[in-house]
C-alpha cells in the first residue's frame, strides 16, 4: 500500500512538473540534429562536386550564382534579428529546400545514374531538411512565436530545370546544395543562442 501511495502516477506530482526542462530538452535535441546535419550537408556538397567533372572542383573555378526560385542565402542582416525571427527564417528556408533537392536528385539521376551514393545523399538531405524544419517549428511553438505562413513550393525551379542545358543544371544543383549547407549551418548557429551556456 505504501508503494502505491508514493507512485509516480500521482496526478498531483504530474501537475507540478515545470515545462522549462521539456523546452530545454527540445532545444538541445534540435540543436544536436542541426549540428549533425551540418556535417552531412558539407559531405553532400563535396560529393556533388566530385561527380560533376571539370571545371567543377578545379582551383579558381567560380560558378555563376544562379537565382533559385523561392530561396536565397541568409541575408547580411540575419544576425541582427531576434532569435525567434531568425529561426522563423530558418524554418522557411528548410521548408523550401526539400522540393529543390528533389529536383537536383532527378537531374543527377539522368546525368550521373552510376552515382547511387550521391543520389541517396540527395534523397536523405530532402528528408532531413523536412525533419529539421519540423523540429525548429516545434521549438518556435514552444517559445510562443507566431507561426510561419504557408510557403508555396518552388515549381518554377522544377519546370525551368528541365529546359536548361547540362552545365546550367549542374550549376543549379551546386547552388542548391550550397544553400542547403548554408541554411543548416545557420540554423545550428541560431539554435546555439538558446542552448544554456551557448554564445550570448
GIBELTA-V375087 format. One record per residue. N is the residue number from 1. OMEGA is omega in whole degrees, -180 to 180 (999 if undefined). D_LAST is the distance of its C-alpha to the last C-alpha in Angstrom with 1 decimal. Layout:
# GIBELTA-V375087
n | omega | d_last
N | OMEGA | D_LAST
N | OMEGA | D_LAST
This chain:
# GIBELTA-V375087
n | omega | d_last
1 | -178 | 50.6
2 | 179 | 48.1
3 | -179 | 45.9
4 | 179 | 46.0
5 | -179 | 45.0
6 | -176 | 41.8
7 | 176 | 41.1
8 | 179 | 37.6
9 | -180 | 39.2
10 | -179 | 39.3
11 | 178 | 38.1
12 | -180 | 37.0
13 | -179 | 34.6
14 | -175 | 33.2
15 | -177 | 32.6
16 | -178 | 30.5
17 | 180 | 27.9
18 | 178 | 24.4
19 | -176 | 22.9
20 | 179 | 19.3
21 | 180 | 20.0
22 | 178 | 21.5
23 | 179 | 18.5
24 | 179 | 16.2
25 | 179 | 19.0
26 | 179 | 19.3
27 | 179 | 15.7
28 | -178 | 16.0
29 | -180 | 19.4
30 | 178 | 18.4
31 | 178 | 15.6
32 | 178 | 18.2
33 | 180 | 20.7
34 | 180 | 18.7
35 | 179 | 18.1
36 | -178 | 21.9
37 | 174 | 22.9
38 | 178 | 21.1
39 | 179 | 23.5
40 | -179 | 26.4
41 | 178 | 25.7
42 | 178 | 25.8
43 | 178 | 29.0
44 | -179 | 30.5
45 | 179 | 30.0
46 | -178 | 31.7
47 | 178 | 34.5
48 | -179 | 35.1
49 | -177 | 35.6
50 | -175 | 37.9
51 | -176 | 40.3
52 | -180 | 40.7
53 | 179 | 42.9
54 | 6 | 43.2
55 | 180 | 41.7
56 | 179 | 38.5
57 | 178 | 36.8
58 | 178 | 38.8
59 | 178 | 37.1
60 | 180 | 36.6
61 | -180 | 37.1
62 | -177 | 35.1
63 | 176 | 35.9
64 | -180 | 35.9
65 | -179 | 32.9
66 | 175 | 34.9
67 | 179 | 33.5
68 | -177 | 32.8
69 | 175 | 33.9
70 | -177 | 31.2
71 | 175 | 28.2
72 | 179 | 26.5
73 | 175 | 23.6
74 | -177 | 20.1
75 | 178 | 20.5
76 | -179 | 18.9
77 | -178 | 17.5
78 | -176 | 15.8
79 | -179 | 12.3
80 | 180 | 13.1
81 | 174 | 13.7
82 | -179 | 12.1
83 | 177 | 11.0
84 | 178 | 14.5
85 | 178 | 16.2
86 | -180 | 14.8
87 | 176 | 15.9
88 | 176 | 19.2
89 | 178 | 19.8
90 | -179 | 19.0
91 | 178 | 21.5
92 | 179 | 24.0
93 | -180 | 24.0
94 | 177 | 24.3
95 | -179 | 27.2
96 | -172 | 28.9
97 | -176 | 28.8
98 | 179 | 31.3
99 | 177 | 34.3
100 | 178 | 33.5
101 | 177 | 33.2
102 | 177 | 36.5
103 | 179 | 38.1
104 | -179 | 37.1
105 | 179 | 38.4
106 | 178 | 41.7
107 | 180 | 42.1
108 | 177 | 41.5
109 | 177 | 43.9
110 | -176 | 46.6
111 | -177 | 45.5
112 | -178 | 44.6
113 | -180 | 46.4
114 | 177 | 46.6
115 | -175 | 42.8
116 | -179 | 42.3
117 | 176 | 39.0
118 | 180 | 37.5
119 | 179 | 38.8
120 | 178 | 37.4
121 | 179 | 34.0
122 | 177 | 34.1
123 | 178 | 35.3
124 | -178 | 32.6
125 | 178 | 29.9
126 | -180 | 31.1
127 | -179 | 31.1
128 | 177 | 27.7
129 | 177 | 26.2
130 | -178 | 27.9
131 | -180 | 26.5
132 | 178 | 22.9
133 | 178 | 23.4
134 | 179 | 25.0
135 | 178 | 22.2
136 | 177 | 19.5
137 | 180 | 22.1
138 | 177 | 22.3
139 | 179 | 18.6
140 | 179 | 18.9
141 | 179 | 22.0
142 | 178 | 20.6
143 | -179 | 17.9
144 | -180 | 20.8
145 | 178 | 20.0
146 | 180 | 23.2
147 | 177 | 24.9
148 | 179 | 25.1
149 | 180 | 28.6
150 | 180 | 31.1
151 | 179 | 30.9
152 | 178 | 34.3
153 | -175 | 34.9
154 | -178 | 35.3
155 | -179 | 39.1
156 | 179 | 39.6
157 | -180 | 38.1
158 | -179 | 40.1
159 | -177 | 43.3
160 | -175 | 42.6
161 | -179 | 42.0
162 | -175 | 45.5
163 | -178 | 47.0
164 | -178 | 45.4
165 | -176 | 46.6
166 | -177 | 45.5
167 | 176 | 43.4
168 | 178 | 41.4
169 | 178 | 40.9
170 | 179 | 39.4
171 | 178 | 37.2
172 | 178 | 36.1
173 | 177 | 35.3
174 | 180 | 33.2
175 | -179 | 31.3
176 | 178 | 30.6
177 | 177 | 29.6
178 | 178 | 27.2
179 | 176 | 25.7
180 | 179 | 25.3
181 | -178 | 23.5
182 | -175 | 21.2
183 | 177 | 20.4
184 | 178 | 19.9
185 | 179 | 17.5
186 | 179 | 15.6
187 | 177 | 15.7
188 | -179 | 14.3
189 | -179 | 11.3
190 | 177 | 10.8
191 | -180 | 11.5
192 | 177 | 9.0
193 | -178 | 6.4
194 | -178 | 8.9
195 | 178 | 9.7
196 | -178 | 9.5
197 | 179 | 8.3
198 | -180 | 6.4
199 | -178 | 3.8
200 | 999 | 0.0
